[in-house]
Amino acid sequence: MSDLTLTKIRLRNRRWEGRLSGAPAGGACPEISVTYLDQPVAGIELSEGPEPGSWDLVVPIPDQAIADGVHCFLILDAATDTKLGDFTLIADAAVSDDLRAEVELLRAELDMLKRAFRHHCLETM
């Protein structure tokens, strides 16, 4: 389980921004990974935040995610493979709590659980 907490700041200009808190003050940069369609997102920026133990996270939105449909991103603590948060982009739909977004998020989380289960099975053999 991760001690990090992720708080959304904003989504603007194809960049999702958030703040991580709970990291040891003066410690090393946390290992964060972001996945889209079960693939890592490139170009993630992590810089020290204004308070001790906080880090500012910037996730660039890939071009292929700016299209019709539901697009889910998972933000993970790479060191513990723990989900810290997620965000969803929905294009061409006006419904705010769209069921498609929930289904896409469940698929992404199921893929993450499958990878963790397979890893666990390999370790225990």
C-alpha positions in Angstrom: 0.0 0.0 0.0 1.3 3.4 -0.9 1.4 6.4 1.5 1.1 8.8 -1.4 -2.1 10.8 -2.0 -3.0 12.3 -5.3 -5.1 15.4 -5.7 -6.3 16.7 -9.1 -5.3 20.4 -9.8 -6.7 20.8 -13.4 -6.9 19.6 -16.9 -5.9 22.2 -19.4 -4.1 22.4 -22.8 -3.8 18.7 -23.2 -2.1 18.4 -19.8 -3.6 16.8 -16.7 -2.1 18.2 -13.5 -2.1 16.9 -10.0 -0.3 17.0 -6.7 1.2 14.1 -4.8 1.5 14.4 -1.1 2.7 12.0 1.6 6.2 11.4 0.3 9.1 11.6 2.7 10.3 15.2 3.0 13.7 15.6 1.2 13.4 12.1 -0.1 13.8 10.7 -3.6 11.4 11.4 -6.3 8.4 8.9 -6.2 8.2 6.4 -9.0 4.9 7.2 -10.8 3.6 5.5 -13.9 0.5 6.4 -15.9 -1.2 4.0 -18.3 -3.6 4.5 -21.2 -5.0 1.5 -23.0 -2.7 -0.6 -20.8 0.4 1.2 -22.3 2.7 3.6 -20.4 2.1 7.3 -21.2 5.4 9.0 -22.2 6.5 12.5 -21.1 5.3 12.5 -17.5 6.8 15.3 -15.5 7.3 15.2 -11.8 8.7 18.2 -9.9 9.0 19.1 -6.2 5.8 20.8 -4.9 5.5 23.9 -2.7 5.2 21.9 0.6 7.8 19.5 1.9 7.0 16.0 0.8 4.7 17.1 -2.1 5.4 16.6 -5.8 3.6 18.2 -8.8 2.6 15.7 -11.5 1.9 16.6 -15.2 0.5 14.0 -17.6 0.5 14.9 -21.3 -2.6 13.7 -23.1 -1.6 11.6 -26.1 -3.1 12.6 -29.5 -4.9 9.3 -29.9 -6.8 9.9 -26.6 -8.4 13.0 -28.1 -11.1 11.3 -30.1 -14.7 10.1 -29.8 -15.4 7.7 -27.0 -14.3 7.1 -23.4 -10.6 7.3 -22.6 -9.3 6.2 -19.2 -5.9 6.9 -17.6 -4.6 5.1 -14.5 -2.0 6.7 -12.2 0.0 4.2 -10.3 2.7 4.2 -7.7 5.2 2.2 -9.7 7.2 1.1 -6.6 4.2 -0.7 -5.0 2.0 -1.1 -8.1 -0.8 0.7 -6.2 -3.5 2.8 -7.9 -3.2 6.4 -6.8 -5.9 7.8 -9.0 -7.4 8.0 -12.5 -9.0 10.4 -14.9 -11.3 9.9 -17.8 -11.9 11.9 -21.0 -15.2 11.6 -22.8 -15.8 13.1 -26.2 -19.0 13.4 -28.1 -21.2 12.6 -25.1 -22.9 15.1 -22.8 -23.7 12.8 -19.9 -21.4 13.6 -16.9 -21.6 10.2 -15.1 -21.5 8.0 -18.2 -21.7 4.3 -17.6 -19.1 3.8 -20.4 -16.5 5.6 -18.4 -17.1 3.3 -15.5 -16.8 0.2 -17.7 -13.6 1.5 -19.3 -12.2 2.2 -15.8 -13.1 -1.3 -14.6 -11.4 -2.8 -17.6 -8.3 -0.9 -17.0 -8.3 -1.9 -13.3 -9.0 -5.5 -14.2 -5.9 -5.5 -16.5 -3.8 -4.1 -13.6 -5.1 -6.9 -11.3 -4.4 -9.6 -13.8 -0.8 -8.4 -14.2 -0.4 -8.4 -10.4 -2.0 -11.8 -10.0 0.3 -13.3 -12.7 3.3 -11.7 -11.1 2.2 -13.2 -7.7 1.8 -16.6 -9.3 5.2 -16.5 -10.8 6.8 -15.5 -7.5 5.1 -18.3 -5.5 6.0 -21.1 -7.9 
